[in-house]
């Protein structure tokens, strides 16, 4: 049994769904668990619904109708009028509408998970129906029946023992109905049967959860790139595809923000030595990248740019030294608010951390420690990480940047930078400026 994961880019329209079906046709004799994301930019659209609903702007229903119409349009291109899938999807839409009819609760993260999950539920049902239409026998599975989490909404922590027991009980019998089982990425469920999500872009992680729990032979992520590249092709020219990558190297890349794979994906696979293949849905015959056991290999410089960073400059109000008990309190509060510290530096009476800029969480953090610390924020920054760095690469990356602070350890360099705006150059006529 293998696990395949298809992201939103591969399912953004009817042609994308048809292309995914053509790829799966080549594996019709194999048992596959297929994990899918929401279609295209659906999660972004549903986040707008959540914001409008919480703020009670009066636009939530209108935005939700646009979400519905986008999917109906895709379905009209894939199915004949009157196909039962229209009824199935309409019933799913109604679940979200019930939520929007209620008065919003005070827990934003809870609301977010109950509404945003609609993207994955609808996507997986449409794809399952289309696969069955083209004679690829597919059984739909609700991931919330398998993936058990705690009550941390928007960042659910997997309860592994329960999830593994669920997977081994529920999934194998489904293969008696056909070779394909399709389910959703990104979502799980609490013990009270409320939906949780696993963190933004968490569908990769979902696929690795199923791979681990079902002892998969391999896992494949289908992307719109040729494989894992040494830098983001949207930011850099002449990137290099990495044919092979160790688990260790992949973990380092994803931890510092490489967007090709969700950061939590690798560890469950490494625990059971399950190889991960990153392949292109645009060129499915190409080899892609294999991520497997820790082989010592020579790598080119690997560059990860994490945008939307902020520096928090923290100092004690009484000018006392920043001691261990201070750091314990600061890190404890950051952990409570799920503020991710990407880099840090301290002096005698101050402590600076680089974090992903989530304004509402940072505001709560500042308020929570204001009795003992003064906090200044600096936004609009980037964290650049270079694995296997050399001086030429460092010098090139510093061009047009102001380096606020940097850190070098074996194989890895980090820089927190901000862009330097180009200086306006003006022609100045000094010919008539003689002293009289």
C-alpha atoms as one frame of an Amber mdcrd trajectory, in Angstrom:
protein
   0.000   0.000   0.000   1.239   3.475  -0.934   0.126   6.973   0.036  -0.245
   9.740  -2.548  -0.889  13.382  -1.738  -2.268  15.910  -4.234  -2.289  19.593
  -3.279  -4.556  22.449  -4.224  -2.526  23.433  -7.298  -3.129  20.021  -8.884
  -6.902  20.299  -8.293  -7.518  23.970  -9.059  -9.998  23.297 -11.895 -11.713
  20.539 -13.871  -8.645  19.991 -16.072  -6.572  19.500 -12.925  -8.948  16.842
 -11.591  -8.845  15.073 -14.955  -5.037  15.171 -14.956  -4.917  13.659 -11.460
  -7.234  10.891 -12.659  -4.936  10.178 -15.612  -1.959   9.880 -13.253  -3.876
   7.531 -10.964  -4.934   5.416 -13.950  -1.318   4.253 -14.156  -1.585   2.873
 -10.597  -4.997   1.238 -10.916  -3.659  -2.153  -9.856  -2.057  -0.840  -6.663
  -3.620  -0.077  -3.302  -3.456   3.673  -2.695  -4.525   5.987   0.089  -5.005
   9.316  -1.695  -4.855  12.458   0.460  -6.133  15.668  -1.146  -6.094  19.346
  -0.244  -8.742  21.961  -0.913  -8.959  23.070  -4.537  -6.741  25.948  -5.657
  -6.867  28.914  -3.277 -10.018  27.711  -1.500  -8.484  27.890   1.976  -7.728
  31.586   1.436 -11.324  32.162   0.333 -12.715  30.371   3.381 -10.442  32.385
   5.661 -12.210  35.482   4.295 -15.553  33.858   5.172 -14.316  33.252   8.726
 -13.119  36.843   9.124 -16.432  38.258   7.855 -18.416  35.909  10.088 -16.445
  36.722  13.246 -16.614  40.478  12.590 -20.277  40.189  11.548 -19.722  42.395
   8.495 -22.741  40.945   6.723 -20.576  39.554   3.906 -19.964  36.038   5.213
 -22.877  34.447   3.352 -21.985  36.210   0.102 -18.391  35.000   0.325 -19.589
  31.481   1.148 -21.858  31.532  -1.922 -18.821  32.405  -4.069 -16.992  29.397
  -2.571 -19.961  27.193  -3.438 -20.279  28.504  -6.998 -16.593  27.917  -7.710
 -17.029  24.237  -6.911 -20.348  23.925  -8.731 -18.627  25.321 -11.846 -15.909
  22.661 -11.629 -18.554  19.980 -11.130 -20.527  21.151 -14.168 -17.385  20.598
 -16.255 -16.838  17.111 -14.837 -20.325  15.619 -14.484 -23.624  15.425 -16.335
 -26.579  17.422 -14.919 -28.420  15.402 -12.307 -25.377  13.380 -11.207 -25.760
  12.384  -7.559 -22.533  14.212  -6.691 -24.446  17.504  -6.835 -26.692  16.337
  -3.997 -23.740  15.020  -1.989 -21.847  18.305  -2.282 -24.938  20.403  -1.573
 -25.453  18.482   1.683 -21.831  19.227   2.616 -22.287  22.934   1.886 -25.277
  22.958   4.230 -23.028  21.918   7.140 -21.065  25.150   6.720 -24.240  27.208
   6.365 -25.506  25.926   9.696 -22.366  27.317  11.299 -22.839  30.728   9.685
 -26.412  30.941  10.976 -25.270  30.720  14.603 -23.941  33.615  16.663 -20.115
  33.435  16.582 -18.402  32.121  19.696 -15.452  33.863  21.341 -12.994  31.203
  20.214 -11.744  32.365  16.793  -9.541  29.292  16.253 -12.484  26.953  16.888
 -14.644  28.832  14.368 -11.803  28.774  11.845 -11.482  24.995  11.937 -15.226
  24.296  11.631 -15.527  26.460   8.488 -12.172  26.095   6.718 -12.408  22.274
   6.766 -15.181  22.566   4.151 -12.530  23.016   1.458 -11.009  19.583   1.977
 -14.343  17.829   2.503 -15.806  19.170  -0.754 -12.616  18.623  -2.757 -12.243
  14.997  -1.692 -15.889  14.184  -2.471 -15.662  15.717  -5.953 -12.440  13.857
  -6.776 -13.815  10.567  -5.395 -16.937  10.912  -7.530 -14.896  11.646 -10.652
 -12.536   8.710 -10.100 -15.528   6.402  -9.795 -17.005   7.939 -12.944 -13.865
   6.961 -14.918 -13.961   3.426 -13.473 -11.282   3.848 -10.821 -13.106   2.283
  -7.903 -12.637   4.695  -4.988 -13.977   4.768  -1.437 -14.343   8.099   0.358
 -13.060   8.256   3.937 -13.605  11.037   6.466 -10.125  11.769   7.876 -11.755
  12.923  11.120 -12.700   9.303  11.815  -8.982   8.444  11.822  -6.855  11.423
  12.851  -7.420  12.059  16.553  -6.069  15.292  18.025  -6.184  17.323  21.191
  -8.306  20.479  21.477  -5.672  22.859  20.104  -7.609  24.394  17.246  -5.675
  25.488  14.146  -2.634  23.497  15.344  -4.023  20.167  16.498  -1.541  17.817
  18.149  -1.983  14.246  16.973  -2.847  11.598  19.556  -0.740   8.943  17.909
  -1.826   5.778  19.738  -5.509   6.463  19.084  -4.901   7.579  15.497  -2.908
   4.448  14.711  -5.593   2.211  16.206  -8.268   4.029  14.159  -6.286   3.737
  10.933  -5.557   0.039  11.294  -9.186  -0.714  12.149 -10.921   1.448   9.547
  -8.730   1.629   6.438  -7.759  -1.964   5.476 -11.388  -3.170   5.116 -12.075
  -0.315   2.674  -9.689  -1.882   0.159 -12.134  -4.765  -0.196 -14.359  -2.318
  -2.120 -11.635  -1.138  -4.514  -7.967  -0.251  -4.755  -8.292   3.451  -3.931
  -9.243   5.134  -0.656  -9.483   8.919  -0.798  -9.411  11.180   2.232  -8.654
  14.735   3.297  -5.454  16.383   4.372  -5.206  19.105   7.002  -8.079  17.983
   9.256  -8.622  15.830  12.330 -11.080  15.567  15.194 -11.217  15.999  18.961
 -12.667  13.462  21.363 -15.862  15.574  21.315 -16.026  15.205  17.497 -15.195
  18.833  16.765 -13.037  19.415  13.693  -9.435  20.513  14.151  -6.852  21.514
  11.573  -3.187  20.562  11.692  -1.614  23.894  10.723  -1.556  25.784   7.434
  -0.493  23.611   4.472  -0.883  20.578   6.746  -2.025  18.084   4.095   1.541
  16.794   3.631   1.586  16.026   7.346  -1.738  14.199   7.054  -0.291  11.973
   4.340   2.698  11.132   6.533   0.339  10.318   9.435  -1.505   7.794   7.249
   1.818   6.452   5.930   3.125   5.887   9.446  -0.060   4.378  10.854  -0.559
   1.996   7.913   3.114   1.057   7.397   3.052   2.321   3.829   5.595   1.126
   1.308   6.208   4.728   0.246   4.657   8.189   0.176   4.526  10.526  -2.829
   3.726  14.239  -2.893   2.651  15.541  -6.317   3.697  19.173  -6.879   3.903
  21.703  -9.709   7.721  21.594  -9.570  10.132  18.915 -10.814  11.103  17.908
  -7.276  12.868  19.512  -4.325  14.960  22.451  -5.519  17.833  24.133  -3.713
  15.888  27.426  -3.644  12.423  28.786  -4.398  12.200  29.228  -8.198   9.840
  32.164  -7.676  12.664  34.044  -5.965  15.821  32.738  -7.623  16.964  31.868
 -11.131  19.024  28.808 -12.085  17.817  26.633  -9.228  19.085  23.049  -8.990
  16.874  19.979  -8.549  18.087  17.660  -5.817  17.750  14.034  -6.957  18.220
  12.617  -3.485  17.862  14.146  -0.055  18.387  12.683   3.394  15.673  12.860
   6.034  18.016  15.035   8.097  18.529  17.543   5.303  14.801  17.659   4.515
  13.984  18.326   8.188  16.491  21.180   8.297  15.057  22.730   5.119  11.441
  22.512   6.156  12.076  23.674   9.721  13.430  26.953   8.405  10.541  27.495
   6.017  11.114  25.596   2.766   7.562  25.510   1.415   7.869  22.396  -0.726
   7.038  20.117   2.260   5.215  20.795   5.557   7.729  20.858   8.461   6.096
  17.996  10.398   6.008  15.624   7.424   9.408  13.982   7.632   9.631  12.686
  11.205   6.836  10.054  11.021   8.347   8.729   7.782  11.848   8.626   9.226
  10.612   6.691  12.254   9.610   3.802   9.997  12.116   4.407   7.182   9.360
   5.105   4.652  10.775   6.808   1.529   9.167  10.040   0.346   9.039  10.971
  -3.337   8.370  14.530  -4.482   7.108  14.347  -8.054   5.588  16.658 -10.658
   1.939  16.280 -11.636   2.839  18.250 -14.773   5.460  15.661 -15.771   4.556
  12.485 -13.886   7.094  10.322 -15.727  10.044  12.364 -14.408  12.061  10.954
 -11.516  11.492  13.786  -9.018  13.316  13.745  -5.685  13.716  10.839  -3.285
  13.943  11.576   0.440  15.153   8.625   2.462  17.664   7.409   5.052  20.557
   9.582   6.182  23.166   9.176   3.491  26.094  11.568   3.597  25.953  13.412
   0.307  27.470  16.601  -1.031  24.849  19.302  -1.483  24.977  22.637  -3.253
  24.073  25.711  -1.189  20.406  25.350  -0.208  18.585  28.641   0.369  15.348
  29.114   2.296  13.701  32.529   2.516  11.019  32.940   5.165   9.107  36.181
   4.683   6.722  37.912   7.100   9.127  37.882  10.025   9.256  40.206  13.028
  11.904  40.950  15.608  10.799  41.327  19.203  13.333  43.343  21.204  12.662
  42.456  24.848  14.283  44.191  27.820  13.682  44.117  31.545  11.916  47.137
  33.017  14.319  47.368  35.970  17.492  46.920  33.868  18.272  43.629  35.582
  20.161  40.932  33.715  18.144  38.660  31.426  18.546  35.456  33.405  17.362
  31.896  32.959  14.097  32.449  34.847  13.290  35.357  32.524  13.860  33.204
  29.449  11.782  30.417  30.962   8.832  32.756  31.364   9.218  34.287  27.882
   9.500  30.938  26.127   6.648  29.509  28.161   4.348  32.339  27.111   5.498
  32.064  23.481   4.686  28.339  23.556   1.246  28.986  25.070   0.430  31.409
  22.241   2.037  29.221  19.551   4.543  31.884  18.596   7.367  30.145  16.744
  10.851  31.408  17.571  13.070  31.086  14.502  16.218  32.784  15.819  17.349
  34.469  19.029  20.126  36.580  20.510  20.689  38.111  23.937  22.758  40.756
  25.681  23.050  41.457  29.384  19.708  43.244  29.728  17.894  42.470  26.480
  16.728  39.511  24.475  15.813  39.552  20.788  13.811  36.869  19.030  12.858
  36.466  15.385   9.329  35.099  15.026   6.770  34.528  12.318   4.628  37.662
  12.348   1.130  36.750  13.551  -0.042  40.149  14.875  -2.831  39.013  17.209
  -0.564  36.483  18.927   2.284  38.982  19.266  -0.086  41.537  20.800  -1.218
  38.964  23.360   2.409  38.081  24.112   3.387  41.725  24.697   0.410  42.266
  26.987   1.111  39.077  28.944   4.725  40.040  29.783   4.262  43.824  30.104
   4.480  43.715  33.908   8.156  42.744  33.716   9.388  43.493  30.198   9.345
  46.224  27.595   8.896  44.903  24.048   9.598  46.735  20.814   8.649  45.170
  17.500  10.255  45.481  14.085   8.238  44.108  11.165   8.584  43.574   7.420
  11.656  41.359   7.720  12.955  38.178   6.107  14.827  35.241   7.603  17.321
  33.813   5.121  18.773  30.392   5.891  21.670  28.975   3.879  22.588  25.336
   4.257  26.075  24.380   3.008  26.933  28.030   2.576  29.929  29.555   0.856
  31.106  33.165   0.855  30.002  33.850  -2.715  26.429  32.804  -1.937  26.401
  34.889   1.252  27.683  37.985  -0.542  25.088  37.646  -3.305  22.233  37.279
  -0.827  23.313  40.363   1.119  23.047  42.649  -1.904  20.318  45.248  -1.378
  19.720  44.019   2.182  20.411  45.405   5.631  21.526  42.553   7.900  20.069
  43.097  11.380  21.798  40.095  12.849  23.250  36.809  11.702  24.389  33.496
  13.086  26.700  30.819  11.709  26.958  27.232  12.859  28.312  24.151  11.137
  26.687  23.847   7.667  24.073  26.524   8.387  23.897  30.309   8.366  20.911
  32.482   9.317  20.409  36.175   8.547  17.539  38.426   9.567  17.388  41.140
   6.907  15.272  43.925   5.551  15.297  45.366   2.079  17.126  48.643   1.523
  14.955  50.941  -0.619  16.779  52.240  -3.702  18.176  55.746  -3.198  16.784
  58.383  -5.510  19.557  59.957  -7.537  19.040  63.543  -8.678  21.075  65.686
 -11.042  22.505  68.632  -9.032  23.728  71.729 -10.909  26.618  73.236  -8.951
  27.749  75.622 -11.715  26.243  78.749 -10.142  27.101  78.063  -6.517  30.213
  80.283  -6.230  30.580  82.360  -3.125  30.035  86.055  -3.780
